[in-house]
Amino acid sequence: MGKKFRLFPAGASIIAAIIFTSGCMHYPVNKPLTTIDPNSGYRGKLKDREPGNSDELLIYLTFSGGGTRASAFSYGVLEELRNTEVTINGQKQMLLNQVDAISGVSGGSFTAAYYGLFGERIFDDFEQKFLKKNVQGGLVRRMLLRPDNWVRLSSPFFQRSDLASEYYDKLLFEEKTFRDMAATKGPMININATDMVTGIRVGFSQDLFDLICSDLSSFPVARAVTASSAVPVVLTPITIRNYSNDCGFKLPEEIERIRREHDISSRSFHQVSNLTPYMDAEKHKYIHLVDGGVSDNLGLRNALDRVLLLGNLWNTLKYFKQENIHKVVFVVVNAETEVSSSWSLLGTAPTISAMFGAYSSVSVTRYNYETVMLLRESFRRWTEEIQKNRCGDGPISTEPGGCGDIKFYLVEVKFDALKDEAERHYFKRMPTSFKLSDKQVDDLRDAAHRILAGSDEFQQLLADLK
């Protein structure tokens, strides 16, 4: 009897623990929105920039996916921009203060989101809190060594990515939401994920959440970053609820016009068609989000898609109240991998893991190339659009400050820019996990400094700013 009495409390404790944790066995559901207010929420046109940010210069950074390798590489770019002094409107300042937007994917979204929330604090603690920490090991321990999490993970409504989101919140993001992100002064941060069902790129901004009648303000930044980095199989999708048709949402006139014209050969029509599934909550009640690299591993499509949705670049500039722009700068930070060439020397069949790695690397690399070329080839058309709208039927003056004064810059920060072949292979073959050695992190930062500073296009920009 004594033994039974002593054992009962232990059994009761286990049962109590299960009952206690059962209330946490469901992922947090995004909140509905009853009324659309285009003048509130986390939107690019409402985001306050840094003091002294020029309305004549637009700088757009994109941070690719690739685990801690991508996070550290993009962090090095931020460091170099902070170290680069320029004179804007007669005042000396760091070029980093002129950044207007950052688009992040997967590993790159960690750096982008942290900078968006905490600004220059990133240079004080991001290395120790994230880059030089075994994040992957910490997450695995939470999954395997915590009995309370075993119970939670047994639920079909609480999976590995939900646990990862909690871990990232505690580790890095301090339970901040997009309301906190909107309240900061600095660049608009675009975090990108992929709809598992449709393959559509999904960006976390109130403009998109209007479409599904949901309030982004209360949505955790950590959860968005988890969705952006939810590598299929390794992590599970992040699920959000679609409440469309419950808030009176209507497509903006520019987008509705493209939809009415129904030109199936138009890329703009194709982009608008991507929105259609989300306008019917009965058929698309839930949206399951996986790694943003599945739809765009550079984070560059965010800007390209916006232009397509609004019809042209001039409409886009008007939407963001940036008609006075004279220099548009894209800095594309690309931490892509490569397939080992050793298989070309072997007659045996590659392993399954090698085949999977080759498939993902080759497809991502080729899609990255096409995306960058699409951007580069758009510059001529965009230049003509801006000049036509500014100058009308009059002469096109390309003198500084004139109606035709517009120039585009494409600065690519990627390992291919390194002249030493062995060094290129060293960086491209680093793992895409969330665990690197301190030396690897420092090497990546140093490489980012050297590649950006050594870019001919970047040096041309600095010369033009003088």
Secondary structure, 3 states (H helix, E strand, C coil): CHHHHHHHHHHHHHHHHHHHHHCCCCCCCCCECCCCCCCCCCCHHHCCCCCCCCCCEEEEEEECCCHHHHHHHHHHHHHHHHHCEEEECCEEEEHHHHEEEEEEECHHHHHHHHHHHHHHHHHHHHHHHHHCCCHHHHHHHHHHCCHHHHHHHCCCCCCHHHHHHHHHHHHHHCCCEHHHHHHCCCCEEEEEEEECCCCCEEECCHHHHHHCCECCCCCEHHHHHHHHCCCECCECCEEEECCCCCCCCCCCHHHHHHHHHCCCCCHHHHHHHCCHHHHCCCCCCEEEEEEHHHCCCCCCHHHHHHHHHCCCHHHHHHHCCCCCCCEEEEEEEECCCCCCHHHHHCCCCCCHHHHHHHHHHHHHHHHHHHHHHHHHHHHHHHHHHHHHHHHCCCCCCCCCCCCCCCEEEEEEEEHHHCCCHHHHHHHHCCCCCCCCCHHHHHHHHHHHHHHHHCCHHHHHHHHHHC
